[in-house]
Amino acid sequence: MSKNNFIYRNIPNFFTLMNLLSGSIAIILSFEGRNNLVLASYFIYISGVFDFFDGFAARTLKVTSLLGKELDSLADLVSFGIAPSMILYQLLKQSQQIKQFSFSLPALDILIVLSALLIALLSAIRLAKFNIDENQTESFIGLATPASAMLIAAIPLIAVFNPGDLILFPGFSKNTFFFLAVMLFGIYIIKPVILIPLIVILSTLLVAKIPMFSLKFKNYRFEDNKLKYIFLIFSIISFLALQILAVPIIFLLYISFSIFNNIFKNTGNEINQETSV
């Protein structure tokens, strides 16, 4: 099939638009009652799947374009910036027992619920910086917006998770300590005491000048992708064992792996410089 074919060239853009559509649905659902926050979270994950496939299709078909790059960033802002912000906004509003937002509310309540928008604002900055930085091909500078969104989307799911629903290791749910820990975690994870620091941390990481490894594969050789394969293996094992409870663990693994990768790279560069002198 010729690369000049309209359909062929726009396959990645189709996935991008599906990403945007899913993110838009997540925003709508977040305003349709507390029960729909769980469904909104699922649509953010669906957006993540489409986001993966648009990049995969573009690299596989070699039909990258400036239009596709800009469209991808716009879709990511909606799906991984605004949609998670709306989920956080609703969780904070519910925790403060606010039925309807108004600027006549106490100043503290206004600050608490509007703090959720920091994720949207810093995601916009993160994506804009990515678009003008030609060096972010094999790694990212700062936390990628999908990673931030996946962690936020897990919050409503963790809040309603029943330890008895564990599939592969149902024995965990029979452990009293584990059961109580999960239940308490589910209760407090939707409280401002957890959400506000999380918003601050994620917002900082989005624009921090910290190299984060990318899960994009130029080839599939183990030697060239050791870090990615090890991370994926740990992530899959964690998810199989703990299901949605594994998402915070996987997020911490990603940050830890990125930090250790930077340390080893810097150490390796220093050794190479010393040996070359």
KAHUWO-V885998 format. One record per backbone hydrogen bond with DSSP energy under -1.0 kcal/mol. NH is the residue of the N-H (numbers start at 1). CO is the residue of the C=O. Records with the same first field share a line. If there is no record, write none. Layout:
NH = CO / CO
This chain:
5 = 2
9 = 5
10 = 6
14 = 10
15 = 11
16 = 12
17 = 13
18 = 14
19 = 15
20 = 16
21 = 17
22 = 18
23 = 19
24 = 20
25 = 21
26 = 22
27 = 23
28 = 24
29 = 25
30 = 26
31 = 28
32 = 29
37 = 34
40 = 36
41 = 37
42 = 38
43 = 39
44 = 40
45 = 41
46 = 42
47 = 43
48 = 44
49 = 45
50 = 46
51 = 47
52 = 48
53 = 49
54 = 50
55 = 51
56 = 52
57 = 53
58 = 54
59 = 55
60 = 56
61 = 57
63 = 58
69 = 65
70 = 66
71 = 67
72 = 68
73 = 69
74 = 70
75 = 71
76 = 72
77 = 73
78 = 74
79 = 75
80 = 76
82 = 77
83 = 78
85 = 81
86 = 82
87 = 83
88 = 84
89 = 85
90 = 86
91 = 87
92 = 88
93 = 89
94 = 90
95 = 91
96 = 92
97 = 94
98 = 93
105 = 102
110 = 106
111 = 107
112 = 108
113 = 109
114 = 110
115 = 111
117 = 114
118 = 115
119 = 116
121 = 117
122 = 118
123 = 119
124 = 120
125 = 121
126 = 122
127 = 123
128 = 124
129 = 125
130 = 126
131 = 127
132 = 128
137 = 135
140 = 212
142 = 210
143 = 205
148 = 144
149 = 145
150 = 146
151 = 147
152 = 148
153 = 149
154 = 150
155 = 152
158 = 154
159 = 155
165 = 162
166 = 163
172 = 169
174 = 171
175 = 172
179 = 175
180 = 176
181 = 177
182 = 178
183 = 179
184 = 180
185 = 181
186 = 182
187 = 183
188 = 184
189 = 185
191 = 188
194 = 191
195 = 191
196 = 192
198 = 194
199 = 195
200 = 196
201 = 197
202 = 198
203 = 199
204 = 200
205 = 201
206 = 202
210 = 208
212 = 140
214 = 138
229 = 225
230 = 226
231 = 227
232 = 228
233 = 229
234 = 230
235 = 231
236 = 232
237 = 233
238 = 234
239 = 235
240 = 236
241 = 237
242 = 238
243 = 239
245 = 242
246 = 243
247 = 244
250 = 246
251 = 247
252 = 248
253 = 249
254 = 250
255 = 251
256 = 252
257 = 253
258 = 254
259 = 255
260 = 256
261 = 257
262 = 258
263 = 259
264 = 260
265 = 261
266 = 262
267 = 263
268 = 264
269 = 265
270 = 266
271 = 267
272 = 268
273 = 269
274 = 270
275 = 271
276 = 272
